[in-house]
Amino acid sequence: MKTYVCSMSIPHVRRRIAPRFGSTPSPCVKVCEIDDDGFCLGCKRTVDEIRDWMIMSDYEQQLLLCELKRRHNEKN
């Protein structure tokens, strides 16, 4: 009797197949209202950035966090 192993159960294979989504916690602060400039009043993200957060890589998420700090400092 042969035993078959699903390739998805082998960690090194799964990493090559699965997309590398980011694991950075969302910057959402639960104040979700878009201002006249198109930015969330709470986290300063655009609607597109909010939508895409879950599919961004760690690198893209970190870049956006830097941009959000700039936006926050620019407004204050």
N, CA and C atoms as an extended XYZ file, in Angstrom:
228
Properties=species:S:1:pos:R:3:atomname:S:1:resname:S:1:resid:I:1 pbc="F F F"
N         0.838       -1.171        0.000 N   MET     1
C         0.000        0.000        0.000 CA  MET     1
C         0.893        1.249        0.000 C   MET     1
N         0.614        2.183       -0.921 N   LYS     2
C         1.377        3.424       -1.005 CA  LYS     2
C         0.721        4.498       -0.152 C   LYS     2
N         1.567        5.334        0.440 N   THR     3
C         1.076        6.472        1.201 CA  THR     3
C         1.414        7.734        0.425 C   THR     3
N         0.448        8.570        0.195 N   TYR     4
C         0.662        9.808       -0.545 CA  TYR     4
C         0.638       10.987        0.422 C   TYR     4
N         1.519       11.923        0.173 N   VAL     5
C         1.584       13.121        1.002 CA  VAL     5
C         1.217       14.311        0.134 C   VAL     5
N         0.242       15.046        0.586 N   CYS     6
C        -0.155       16.254       -0.137 CA  CYS     6
C         0.982       17.269       -0.071 C   CYS     6
N         1.343       17.855       -1.204 N   SER     7
C         2.448       18.816       -1.221 CA  SER     7
C         2.161       20.049       -0.364 C   SER     7
N         0.889       20.339       -0.121 N   MET     8
C         0.546       21.498        0.693 CA  MET     8
C         0.872       21.266        2.171 C   MET     8
N         1.092       20.016        2.566 N   SER     9
C         1.408       19.751        3.963 CA  SER     9
C         2.906       19.818        4.242 C   SER     9
N         3.707       19.999        3.205 N   ILE    10
C         5.143       20.105        3.366 CA  ILE    10
C         5.494       21.584        3.395 C   ILE    10
N         5.963       22.100        4.538 N   PRO    11
C         6.174       23.545        4.700 CA  PRO    11
C         7.020       24.198        3.614 C   PRO    11
N         8.138       23.612        3.225 N   HIS    12
C         8.993       24.263        2.234 CA  HIS    12
C         8.337       24.327        0.860 C   HIS    12
N         7.460       23.396        0.561 N   VAL    13
C         6.740       23.429       -0.708 CA  VAL    13
C         5.630       24.463       -0.633 C   VAL    13
N         4.940       24.494        0.492 N   ARG    14
C         3.834       25.436        0.659 CA  ARG    14
C         4.321       26.876        0.521 C   ARG    14
N         5.499       27.192        1.030 N   ARG    15
C         6.016       28.549        0.928 CA  ARG    15
C         6.234       28.969       -0.511 C   ARG    15
N         6.657       28.054       -1.352 N   ARG    16
C         6.883       28.409       -2.750 CA  ARG    16
C         5.572       28.605       -3.496 C   ARG    16
N         4.543       27.930       -3.086 N   ILE    17
C         3.266       27.986       -3.787 CA  ILE    17
C         2.418       29.166       -3.301 C   ILE    17
N         2.359       29.342       -2.002 N   ALA    18
C         1.487       30.370       -1.426 CA  ALA    18
C         2.058       31.768       -1.647 C   ALA    18
N         1.196       32.728       -1.939 N   PRO    19
C         1.675       34.110       -2.044 CA  PRO    19
C         2.175       34.588       -0.696 C   PRO    19
N         3.075       35.523       -0.702 N   ARG    20
C         3.667       36.022        0.536 CA  ARG    20
C         2.938       37.286        0.983 C   ARG    20
N         1.822       37.086        1.666 N   PHE    21
C         1.075       38.208        2.202 CA  PHE    21
C         1.751       38.706        3.463 C   PHE    21
N         1.576       39.985        3.737 N   GLY    22
C         2.190       40.570        4.915 CA  GLY    22
C         1.532       40.113        6.198 C   GLY    22
N         2.270       40.245        7.269 N   SER    23
C         1.754       39.849        8.578 CA  SER    23
C         1.737       41.026        9.558 C   SER    23
N         1.986       42.227        9.058 N   THR    24
C         1.974       43.421        9.899 CA  THR    24
C         0.535       43.722       10.324 C   THR    24
N         0.310       44.009       11.603 N   PRO    25
C        -1.050       44.344       12.045 CA  PRO    25
C        -1.590       45.583       11.311 C   PRO    25
N        -2.865       45.585       11.047 N   SER    26
C        -3.501       46.702       10.357 CA  SER    26
C        -3.382       47.987       11.179 C   SER    26
N        -3.183       49.121       10.499 N   PRO    27
C        -3.132       50.404       11.199 CA  PRO    27
C        -4.518       50.955       11.543 C   PRO    27
N        -5.563       50.201       11.263 N   CYS    28
C        -6.928       50.657       11.537 CA  CYS    28
C        -7.106       50.946       13.029 C   CYS    28
N        -7.702       52.099       13.322 N   VAL    29
C        -7.995       52.475       14.714 CA  VAL    29
C        -9.507       52.568       14.960 C   VAL    29
N       -10.280       51.965       14.069 N   LYS    30
C       -11.743       51.874       14.200 CA  LYS    30
C       -12.445       53.221       14.169 C   LYS    30
N       -11.860       54.187       13.462 N   VAL    31
C       -12.492       55.478       13.201 CA  VAL    31
C       -12.569       55.577       11.679 C   VAL    31
N       -13.505       54.852       11.108 N   CYS    32
C       -13.545       54.675        9.657 CA  CYS    32
C       -14.500       55.671        9.000 C   CYS    32
N       -13.942       56.792        8.610 N   GLU    33
C       -14.702       57.821        7.895 CA  GLU    33
C       -13.745       58.474        6.914 C   GLU    33
N       -14.142       58.544        5.653 N   ILE    34
C       -13.288       59.101        4.607 CA  ILE    34
C       -13.541       60.600        4.508 C   ILE    34
N       -12.459       61.391        4.560 N   ASP    35
C       -12.587       62.848        4.481 CA  ASP    35
C       -12.698       63.308        3.027 C   ASP    35
N       -12.804       64.608        2.828 N   ASP    36
C       -12.964       65.172        1.482 CA  ASP    36
C       -11.752       64.932        0.593 C   ASP    36
N       -10.573       64.691        1.192 N   ASP    37
C        -9.358       64.421        0.418 CA  ASP    37
C        -9.217       62.946        0.057 C   ASP    37
N       -10.125       62.099        0.553 N   GLY    38
C       -10.089       60.676        0.228 CA  GLY    38
C        -9.298       59.830        1.212 C   GLY    38
N        -9.008       60.378        2.399 N   PHE    39
C        -8.249       59.654        3.414 CA  PHE    39
C        -9.129       59.335        4.612 C   PHE    39
N        -8.897       58.170        5.212 N   CYS    40
C        -9.611       57.788        6.424 CA  CYS    40
C        -9.191       58.725        7.554 C   CYS    40
N       -10.165       59.219        8.305 N   LEU    41
C        -9.859       60.115        9.422 CA  LEU    41
C        -9.064       59.415       10.520 C   LEU    41
N        -9.251       58.114       10.672 N   GLY    42
C        -8.560       57.377       11.721 CA  GLY    42
C        -7.140       56.980       11.364 C   GLY    42
N        -6.978       56.266       10.259 N   CYS    43
C        -5.662       55.693        9.931 CA  CYS    43
C        -4.945       56.406        8.784 C   CYS    43
N        -5.625       57.317        8.107 N   LYS    44
C        -5.060       58.118        7.008 CA  LYS    44
C        -4.834       57.330        5.720 C   LYS    44
N        -5.435       56.126        5.616 N   ARG    45
C        -5.315       55.366        4.374 CA  ARG    45
C        -6.416       55.747        3.395 C   ARG    45
N        -6.145       55.526        2.109 N   THR    46
C        -7.176       55.689        1.087 CA  THR    46
C        -8.037       54.422        1.069 C   THR    46
N        -9.146       54.474        0.391 N   VAL    47
C       -10.019       53.308        0.270 CA  VAL    47
C        -9.246       52.157       -0.393 C   VAL    47
N        -8.464       52.457       -1.428 N   ASP    48
C        -7.677       51.418       -2.103 CA  ASP    48
C        -6.646       50.793       -1.164 C   ASP    48
N        -5.997       51.606       -0.340 N   GLU    49
C        -4.999       51.089        0.599 CA  GLU    49
C        -5.643       50.222        1.672 C   GLU    49
N        -6.831       50.613        2.110 N   ILE    50
C        -7.573       49.811        3.088 CA  ILE    50
C        -7.929       48.465        2.466 C   ILE    50
N        -8.443       48.497        1.259 N   ARG    51
C        -8.846       47.271        0.561 CA  ARG    51
C        -7.661       46.350        0.327 C   ARG    51
N        -6.519       46.912       -0.061 N   ASP    52
C        -5.369       46.105       -0.462 CA  ASP    52
C        -4.483       45.648        0.691 C   ASP    52
N        -4.719       46.137        1.904 N   TRP    53
C        -3.838       45.824        3.028 CA  TRP    53
C        -3.586       44.319        3.167 C   TRP    53
N        -4.630       43.524        3.092 N   MET    54
C        -4.511       42.079        3.321 CA  MET    54
C        -3.710       41.356        2.243 C   MET    54
N        -3.573       41.953        1.065 N   ILE    55
C        -2.823       41.279       -0.002 CA  ILE    55
C        -1.453       41.902       -0.236 C   ILE    55
N        -1.100       42.909        0.563 N   MET    56
C         0.228       43.520        0.458 CA  MET    56
C         1.268       42.620        1.114 C   MET    56
N         2.486       42.685        0.599 N   SER    57
C         3.594       41.974        1.239 CA  SER    57
C         4.010       42.743        2.497 C   SER    57
N         4.848       42.122        3.322 N   ASP    58
C         5.362       42.826        4.511 CA  ASP    58
C         6.071       44.109        4.102 C   ASP    58
N         6.845       44.035        3.036 N   TYR    59
C         7.587       45.210        2.557 CA  TYR    59
C         6.623       46.338        2.177 C   TYR    59
N         5.576       46.011        1.422 N   GLU    60
C         4.598       47.014        1.006 CA  GLU    60
C         3.861       47.595        2.212 C   GLU    60
N         3.541       46.750        3.184 N   GLN    61
C         2.875       47.233        4.384 CA  GLN    61
C         3.779       48.196        5.160 C   GLN    61
N         5.061       47.869        5.272 N   GLN    62
C         5.992       48.743        5.981 CA  GLN    62
C         6.156       50.081        5.251 C   GLN    62
N         6.202       50.034        3.921 N   LEU    63
C         6.271       51.280        3.147 CA  LEU    63
C         5.040       52.141        3.402 C   LEU    63
N         3.886       51.514        3.409 N   LEU    64
C         2.652       52.261        3.641 CA  LEU    64
C         2.628       52.834        5.060 C   LEU    64
N         3.106       52.093        6.043 N   LEU    65
C         3.147       52.621        7.404 CA  LEU    65
C         4.016       53.871        7.484 C   LEU    65
N         5.127       53.883        6.766 N   CYS    66
C         5.977       55.088        6.717 CA  CYS    66
C         5.230       56.251        6.071 C   CYS    66
N         4.501       55.952        5.005 N   GLU    67
C         3.713       56.982        4.327 CA  GLU    67
C         2.608       57.502        5.245 C   GLU    67
N         1.995       56.623        6.019 N   LEU    68
C         0.936       57.045        6.938 CA  LEU    68
C         1.486       57.963        8.022 C   LEU    68
N         2.699       57.700        8.497 N   LYS    69
C         3.328       58.586        9.477 CA  LYS    69
C         3.549       59.967        8.869 C   LYS    69
N         3.988       59.985        7.603 N   ARG    70
C         4.200       61.267        6.915 CA  ARG    70
C         2.888       62.019        6.786 C   ARG    70
N         1.830       61.322        6.385 N   ARG    71
C         0.518       61.960        6.241 CA  ARG    71
C         0.023       62.504        7.572 C   ARG    71
N         0.208       61.729        8.628 N   HIS    72
C        -0.231       62.171        9.958 CA  HIS    72
C         0.527       63.437       10.377 C   HIS    72
N         1.835       63.437       10.174 N   ASN    73
C         2.647       64.607       10.550 CA  ASN    73
C         2.315       65.817        9.683 C   ASN    73
N         1.970       65.582        8.433 N   GLU    74
C         1.618       66.665        7.509 CA  GLU    74
C         0.314       67.347        7.942 C   GLU    74
N        -0.623       66.578        8.444 N   LYS    75
C        -1.923       67.117        8.861 CA  LYS    75
C        -1.832       67.886       10.177 C   LYS    75
N        -0.847       67.540       11.012 N   ASN    76
C        -0.738       68.172       12.347 CA  ASN    76
C         0.258       69.273       12.370 C   ASN    76
